[in-house]
């Protein structure tokens, strides 16, 4: 379809289809032949000063930022790196005062810890590491205990037989994958580590707090030390922008 010049004002030109009232228009700055992408800007001194680009003064500009957009295509400046969020393991000033022990005493029951992470709307990859320090050496009766951890936003269901597989906020869509972090307790050890990756989906329109909950698959008393006095304890969230087929 033939393109015609609609108007030209100084260095700005608007070109559109010859069809009457056709809205497929292109805007050119320093060019009378803008490309079909819609906005075509040519820097007049690009040979002497290449890469100067353009100015978008929207209040978010900052050195090193990149131009990005939301789901509606609204552009703004944002940090070039991937934004990560840190969860909270409550602090304790000394080892002797290391609080936050969560006793897992009943098979299959989820217990609340005092660790959590606040997540904005969206899908998040959660990487967690937590050191478990039993008060006494693990014995034959407690070996091979499977420790399981996940996150829950509704504290009213804690200390029950909460079914993580039915949660609409855990995992990717209806898949059973990426819903839980699992570790093992072995015989003759003085500590163990529960760590891994899972997915949380905050489908609401507001920031939500997700609490770390834990359980054991065998009826054994085992303490999770969930205070931040253990330097290995971390909860880190990274946004997931898309999911492949």
C-alpha positions in Angstrom: 0.0 0.0 0.0 1.4 3.4 -1.0 2.6 5.7 1.8 2.0 9.4 1.6 3.3 12.3 3.7 0.6 13.5 6.1 2.5 16.4 7.4 6.1 17.6 8.0 7.1 20.0 10.7 10.8 20.8 10.9 12.6 17.6 11.7 9.4 15.7 12.4 7.4 13.9 9.7 4.2 11.8 9.9 3.7 9.3 7.1 0.6 7.1 6.7 -1.1 4.9 4.2 -3.0 6.5 1.4 -6.2 4.7 2.4 -8.7 7.1 3.9 -8.4 7.4 7.7 -5.9 4.6 7.9 -4.4 4.6 11.4 -1.3 2.7 10.4 1.0 5.7 10.6 4.8 6.1 11.2 6.5 9.0 12.9 9.9 10.0 11.8 12.3 12.4 13.6 15.1 13.6 11.3 13.8 11.4 8.6 11.0 11.7 6.0 10.8 7.9 5.6 10.1 6.4 9.0 10.1 2.6 9.2 7.0 0.5 9.8 7.8 0.0 13.5 6.0 3.3 14.1 8.6 5.6 15.6 11.9 6.1 13.7 14.5 8.4 15.2 17.8 9.3 13.5 20.4 11.2 15.4 21.7 13.9 13.0 25.3 13.9 14.4 25.6 10.1 14.8 28.8 10.0 12.7 30.6 12.4 15.1 28.8 11.3 18.3 27.4 7.8 17.9 25.2 6.2 20.5 23.8 9.4 22.2 20.3 8.1 21.7 17.4 10.1 23.0 16.1 11.6 26.3 13.1 10.2 28.2 12.7 12.3 31.3 10.0 10.4 33.3 11.5 10.8 36.8 13.0 7.3 36.9 16.1 7.9 34.8 19.4 6.9 36.4 22.9 6.0 35.3 23.0 2.4 34.0 19.2 2.0 33.8 17.5 0.4 30.8 14.2 1.2 29.1 11.6 -1.4 29.9 7.9 -1.7 29.9 4.9 -3.2 31.8 2.4 -5.7 30.4 0.5 -2.8 28.7 3.6 -1.5 26.9 4.1 1.6 29.1 7.8 2.3 29.0 10.0 3.6 31.8 13.6 3.4 33.1 14.5 0.5 35.4 17.7 -1.1 36.8 19.5 -3.2 34.2 20.0 -6.1 36.7 17.5 -8.7 37.8 15.7 -7.6 41.0 16.0 -10.0 43.8 14.2 -10.0 47.2 15.6 -11.3 50.5 13.5 -13.1 53.0 13.8 -12.7 56.8 15.2 -15.0 59.4 14.8 -13.1 62.7 18.1 -12.1 64.2 19.6 -13.3 67.4 22.5 -11.3 69.1 24.5 -14.3 70.3 24.6 -18.1 69.9 23.4 -18.6 73.4 20.3 -16.5 72.6 19.7 -18.0 69.3 15.9 -18.2 69.3 13.4 -19.4 66.7 13.7 -23.1 67.2 10.7 -25.0 65.6 10.2 -28.5 67.0 8.9 -31.0 64.5 7.2 -33.7 66.6 4.4 -35.3 64.5 4.6 -37.1 61.3 3.1 -35.2 58.3 2.1 -32.1 60.2 3.3 -28.7 59.0 4.9 -26.4 61.6 5.3 -22.6 61.4 8.8 -21.1 61.6 9.5 -17.5 62.2 11.0 -17.0 58.8 9.2 -15.3 55.9 9.4 -13.4 52.7 7.3 -10.6 51.3 6.5 -10.9 47.6 4.8 -8.5 45.1 2.4 -9.9 42.6 3.9 -12.2 40.0 5.7 -15.5 39.8 8.9 -16.0 41.9 11.7 -18.5 42.1 12.5 -19.2 45.7 16.0 -20.4 46.6 16.3 -21.3 50.3 19.0 -22.7 52.6 18.4 -23.5 56.2 20.6 -25.2 58.7 19.0 -27.7 61.1 20.9 -28.2 64.4 19.6 -31.1 66.6 20.2 -30.6 70.3 21.7 -34.1 70.4 23.4 -36.3 67.9 21.1 -38.0 65.4 20.6 -41.6 66.3 19.5 -44.7 64.4 15.8 -44.0 65.3 15.9 -40.6 63.5 18.1 -41.5 60.5 16.8 -41.1 57.0 14.1 -38.7 58.1 12.9 -36.6 55.2 12.5 -33.0 56.0 10.2 -30.9 53.8 9.7 -27.2 53.5 7.4 -24.9 51.6 5.7 -21.5 52.1 2.2 -20.6 53.1 0.4 -17.2 53.1 -2.5 -18.3 55.3 -1.3 -18.8 58.8 -4.7 -20.0 60.0 -4.0 -23.4 58.5 -0.7 -24.0 60.2 0.0 -27.0 62.4 -2.5 -29.0 60.5 -2.2 -31.6 57.7 -2.0 -28.8 55.1 -2.0 -30.3 51.6 0.6 -28.3 49.7 -0.5 -30.0 46.4 -3.8 -28.1 46.4 -2.3 -24.7 47.0 -2.9 -22.3 44.1 0.1 -20.2 45.1 2.8 -22.9 45.0 4.4 -24.3 41.9 3.9 -23.5 38.2 0.2 -23.5 37.2 -1.4 -26.8 38.1 1.8 -28.7 37.9 3.1 -30.6 40.9 6.6 -29.5 40.2 8.5 -26.8 42.1 6.2 -26.9 45.2 8.6 -28.1 47.9 12.2 -28.1 49.2 13.4 -31.4 50.6 16.4 -32.5 52.7 17.4 -35.6 54.6 18.6 -36.3 58.2 21.3 -39.0 58.4 22.6 -41.0 61.2 25.6 -39.8 63.3 25.5 -36.2 62.2 25.3 -33.1 64.4 23.6 -30.9 61.7 21.9 -31.1 58.4 20.9 -28.6 55.7 17.6 -28.2 54.0 18.0 -26.3 50.7 16.7 -26.1 47.2 14.4 -24.2 44.8 10.6 -23.9 44.5 8.1 -21.5 42.9 5.6 -19.1 44.5 2.8 -17.4 42.5 1.3 -14.3 44.1 -1.8 -13.9 41.9 -3.2 -11.1 44.0 -2.8 -7.4 43.3 -0.8 -6.6 46.5 2.3 -7.6 48.3 1.8 -10.8 50.4 3.8 -12.4 53.2 4.7 -16.0 52.8 5.8 -17.9 55.9 8.2 -20.8 55.8 6.6 -24.0 57.1 8.3 -27.4 57.7 7.4 -31.0 58.4 9.0 -34.4 58.7 7.8 -37.6 57.1 8.6 -39.8 60.1 7.3 -39.2 63.7 10.5 -37.8 65.1 11.3 -34.8 67.3 13.7 -32.7 65.3 14.4 -29.0 65.8 14.8 -26.5 63.0 16.9 -23.6 64.0 15.2 -20.9 62.0 16.9 -17.8 63.5 19.4 -15.9 61.5 22.3 -16.8 63.8 23.1 -19.5 61.3 25.0 -17.7 58.6 23.8 -20.2 56.0 20.1 -19.4 56.4 18.8 -17.5 53.4 15.6 -17.0 51.4 16.1 -15.3 48.0 13.4 -14.6 45.5 14.0 -14.0 41.8 11.2 -12.9 39.4 10.1 -15.4 36.7 9.2 -13.5 33.6 8.0 -16.4 31.4 7.6 -20.1 31.5 8.6 -22.3 28.5 6.6 -25.1 27.1 
